[in-house]
């Protein structure tokens, strides 16, 4: 499904990376401007780049945020307190000789001058190029791709999934390599930002960070600045510019291990659920402002719906879940626990009733070869104690055992075709069989789970760390793990799903190479992980 619209020409990925780096560096050194509206900007208003997302057969959403000074302390990005006119174009070619759609919208201060344009009426299964114009300035040219026709049977679907990108713990070199991959879609499964306090030199990046940007964010201005800090990176900008993304949040977009309207237990004022809801609402809005999301995903205060599905012909359905906003609180006080009976309580939910019913219906009605369940935290059982006892992470599906039982029952009862769970959060690569009964190695395998490592979180890694060795010893169904940084590239055909676990030897300095640590396969109609 990777046949493009001719050669890349001047839109070659390496050329784009160089241009993006130059754009970011130039924007970082520009002085404040004072001309708006139809007058020229004095600074580059597209310093945060452009992006596309959530492809449908006839279109996609296009994104940018006007921010000539992305890290301005007031969170306004160097923009005025009024609306600015933005034009957009979509073309079949990178030089815009064949424009197929164009329009005009307004970037408003209430949404940090972000723009979300939902384009429709396009041809399925092909590349398009897009750009914006504001104040006489053209944005960089982006490239994206529509999904194939709903009932077509593509020969192949290539995608990647990523998660966990703490700006202060590592460089985004993985995104530089991902920008050079030939994939149809990138799934971001959470932790797009990290809320932790930042030191004066930006952690391993060793660049001065203004005092206003360092504290843990609590309000809209602070969350906007935290997003801008993570977003204002040339490698991340480059990946967004060439691939459509489908994004969903996890915990660090708000606060570590939050659950519904419950904050993590600490001494902060958001221990009051009412205060936490205000904090989360600010975080939700900033998330929407900085990512290519459609209007149904626009939050309304503390109310938001991030779960949704994307269909790629008869090849695959991506069921994208939100395991944060609707879950019950973690059992037994959170953390890693042994002997926690609360985690087994019937009726406990990690998705909430409405989302759970939506997922079960979607799985049952799906007529695609593959059903990709894209979500945040491990579904498979993860026993962390290699001895005779057991210990589980309460934040994982292990803390919501009855919700997992219900999901597995639906997969079995509805004869769901080839379920594959795609997961982030763990900061490690991992592959596991999903067993009907994890206590019995001989019980049926219902599907598989592929977990992707972090882009940068936890800094440099190693191939097999002590925790990984314990996981392999304690869990026969876990077939592989690796503790290096990276991402997962997947290829789907009607016969198989192949996962290439891409790794980098280091991220605490820039320029690392990328390689494939291992490749694993699950075959259609034959659930279970096998070597490629």
PADODREN-28004 format. One record per residue (C-alpha): residue in one letter; x, y, z. Coordinates in steps of 0.001 Angstrom, whole numbers, plus 500000, padded with zeros to 6 digits. Layout:
% PADODREN-28004
aXYZ...
END
This chain:
% PADODREN-28004
x500000500000500000x503047502196499714x502794503160496065x503237506911496145x502629509725493676x505916509454491832x509361510221493202x510075512390496172x512104514951494223x512847517963496412x510615516419499058x513188513738499882x513166512912503580x516833513805504116x516328517182502465x513261517741504630x515174516981507818x517812519542506973x515179522124506138x513297521485509349x516441521818511445x517181525116509744x513639526324510299x513711525472514003x517104527070514596x516161530192512676x512901530521514595x514697530114517901x516917533109517174x514311535504515772x513313538664517592x509747539575518557x507495540735515738x504648543246515835x502839542892512515x499755540646512248x496724539902510158x497420540454506457x500739542162507167x503934540068507101x505144538363510245x508488539488511565x509116535958512872x508363532566511357x504799531788512487x505245528079511615x508143527374513992x506247524344515392x505799522864511942x502786521216510345x501100517862510848x498300515625509613x496294512920511282x493422510417511445x493291509478507750x489968508460506250x489488507177502689x488446510647501517x490568512902503712x492408513713506922x492866516491509443x495604519097508927x497223520930511837x499462523837512593x499856526329515399x500928529894514717x503709530475517229x506576532712516112x507924532525519670x506893529010520777x508345529322524284x506987532761525177x506346532676528969x502705533759528627x501857530666526566x500658532748523609x503560531750521380x504333535351520492x500866535865518992x498426538749519593x495174538420521570x493007538305518426x492266536004515502x494509535645512461x493475534564508977x495030531275507742x494803529834504232x495424526184503391x495942524130500261x496064520427499385x497677519275496148x498571516105494297x502157517298493856x504700518932496155x504984522033493940x501218522660494100x500692522666490357x497621520457490871x495716521888493831x492637519820494675x491370521572497806x491916524988499343x490221527076501950x490469529667504667x490070529472508422x490837531502511531x493467530842514153x491933532053517410x493670532915520695x491200530765522639x492903527718521050x496443529124521160x496139530046517467x496080526374516511x494352525262513329x492574521950512711x491303521638509129x489272518535508243x489730517921504526x487331515641502629x486435514730499059x489853513302498187x490837510067496468x491518507062498707x494875505384499119x497180508088497766x499663510697498909x498812514392499090x500828517489499885x499619520408501963x500663523806503247x499354526811505148x499767530539504616x499438533300507206x500597536912507132x502214536418503757x504309533478505018x504027529934503667x504462526995505997x506743524078505182x505117521632502789x503752518529504485x502962515152503023x500190512809504103x498106509934502809x494463508921502719x493282505488503838x492324502940501159x488699502423500074x486633500823502858x486035497522501066x489334497252499193x491909494594499955x495341496235500090x498271493895499580x500167495472502479x499796498039505237x502873499461506928x502692501497510111x504720502337513205x503855503021516810x505636505196519358x505219506500522911x506921508161525875x509089511107524865x510446512908527933x512191515910526342x514646516318529201x515733512650529288x516858512171525715x517093513417522170x514373512548519659x516755510810517245x514240507980516856x511912510431515130x514667511390512691x514858507739511638x511079507299511678x510786510233509259x512839508180506811x510667505056507146x508108504238504464x504939503872506543x501296504746505970x500493505756509545x502156506468512902x500277505675516107x501297507690519167x500102505721522191x500668508269524914x503057510364527004x503559512961524301x504767515296527048x506022514767530594x504817516948533427x507850516522535678x509713519599536862x512706520416534650x516112521606535813x517678524856534622x519699523154531872x516959520966530435x518299517644531661x520493515798529177x519880518427526483x522027520920528378x520274524034527060x519051526853529325x515365526575530198x513534529709531299x512355529654534903x508701529914533811x508959526654531849x510487524491534578x507750523816537202x505272520974536933x502333522403534934x499070523073536720x497226525518534446x496609526110530739x499554528471530194x501952525980531768x500597523020529797x500782525009526559x504411525807527271x505214522216528176x503733521059524867x505614523736522960x508859522687524658x508388519047523631x507017519998520188x509782522490519311x512171519764518213x513389519382514619x513250515571514596x509691515423515928x508652518183513524x510148516176510651x508251512987511506x504944514839511757x505629516554508454x505897513351506403x503522510892508128x499906511102509292x499629510426513039x496809508975515126x497350510101518719x495886509302522115x496958510352525579x498199508344528556x499015509665532033x501909512132531710x499900514452529477x498196515345532777x499988513703535713x501662510376536402x499120507561536976x496007509707537133x492731507804537038x489452509436536037x489243512440538380x491834511165540847x495294512646541072x498341510697542052x498714510706545840x501077513550546778x501026516916548560x499738518980545621x496390520843545830x494874518656543098x494161515914545653x490682517473545686x488913515900542663x487334519254541775x490766520869541594x492148517938539629x489342518191537080x490307521820536472x493941520838536029x493051517960533688x490762520204531627x493679522555531023x495883519620530053x493218518236527704x492876521566525912x496623522019525470x496859518467524109x494186519188521506x495801522491520582x499118520857519704x498057517732517795x496201516800514574x492862515787516064x489376516018514589x486555518094516049x484878515150517877x488074514842519915x488005518483521040x487557518451524830x484826520343526611x486359521069529975x486884517748531741x484745515912529164x486581514368526223x486346511422523881x489667510234522525x488619506657521767x487790506067518116x488546503709515227x490331503958511889x489683501525509063x492234500564506406x490166498730503802x489559495083504578x493100494800505947x492827496323509432x490738498221511927x492593500257514537x490518500390517735x492119503327519593x491436503272523342x491645505728526240x492618503826529397x492825506932531649x489734509093531649x487138506422532438x488997503930534627x488404503085538262x491136504142540669x494129501821540877x493597499109543527x495547498696546748x496969502211546643x498673501800543231x502292500701542839x503463497085542488x501646494745544849x501391491083545750x498278489590547306x495966492425546249x492457490949546188x490942494289545177x492378493955541674x490169490873541189x486916492612542191x484140491862539670x482979494846537655x486171496887537915x486737498844534728x489686500379532949x487665501670529979x484371502701531565x481046501086530548x480407503174527428x483878502748525910x483957499066526817x480648498445525043x481884500482522048x485024498339521839x483162495048522167x480671496075519470x483445497241517184x485388494020517572x482275491947516959x481237493862513852x484693494108512312x485127492433508928x488821493245508545x491577490632508571x493346492277511522x491970493985514605x494625496234516114x493748497271519682x495843500403520136x496148501520523768x498449502564526582x499285499961529218x500009496195529060x496974493951528640x498977490767529101x499704489487532596x503005490941533819x504201489102536910x507250490957538249x508243488246540766x510216485319539269x509887483378542523x506974481249543747x504828484311544497x503328486895542167x503465490696542082x501641492952539661x501668496619538643x498319498020539741x498290500618536944x498328497901534240x495383495753533152x496603493402535907x494991495868538326x491703495453536437x491635491690535982x487876491447535456x487995494028532654x490613491872530926x488494488768531476x485523490507529853x487640491593526882x489021488099526347x485518486614526625x484246488981523923x487190488099521672x486342484411522069x482536484660521946x482531486983518929x485288485061517091x487227488274516603x489586488037513662x493283488196514544x493401490547517556x496756492294518069x497251494647521017x499622497591520470x500911499157523686x503218501881524993x504018503034528558x506550500396529669x509675502095528256x510700498707526911x510058496532523901x508060493419524745x506138490732522905x503677488336524530x501018485775523759x497588486611525162x496425483479526978x492880482607527891x494252481530531275x497670482918532175x497930480374534975x497911477526532468x500591477692529755x498643475127527735x495476477228527597x494456478686524223x496280481705522832x493722484357521835x496033486899520227x499320488692520735x500566491940522241x503431494070520973x504756496710523393x506948499511522056x509793501106523979x510083504824524673x511409507436522293x513569508964525037x512161508294528516x514576506681531025x517571507817528925x519999505296527420x519066501656527848x520573498200527545x519562495134525622x518394493096528619x518142494802532002x517578492961535321x513859493787535322x513526492348531828x515300489164532873x512864488797535771x509890489269533441x511115486514531135x511697484197534085x508269484822535630x506092484871532509x506293482007530037x503951483818527653x506343486790527343x508570485835524422x510866488862524101x511890492057525843x514518494741525305x515279497903527299x516702500189524603x514947503262523246x513155503106519903x509877502313518176x508078499439516451x507513499204512696x504787496798511575x503823495286508232x500424493690507673x499460491348504871x496475489022504668x498803486249505861x500780487821508695x501565490705511008x505305491388511300x506761493610514043x510282495021513683x511586496254517038x513769499242516163x516407500305518707x518979503065519271x522189502501521277x521894505879523026x519670508975523247x521527511128525796x523472512609522896x522231513170519341x523031511248516185x522546507607517208x522058505019514454x518994502765514367x518816499009513861x516273496209514150x516839494257517363x514493491456516328x511516490786514091x508541488730515235x505484487482513370x501972486326514145x500097484531511382x496488485142510425x494273482441511884x497129481081513979x497503483287517083x500874483292518773x504294484872518370x506873483297516085x510321484366514838x510186486178511510
END
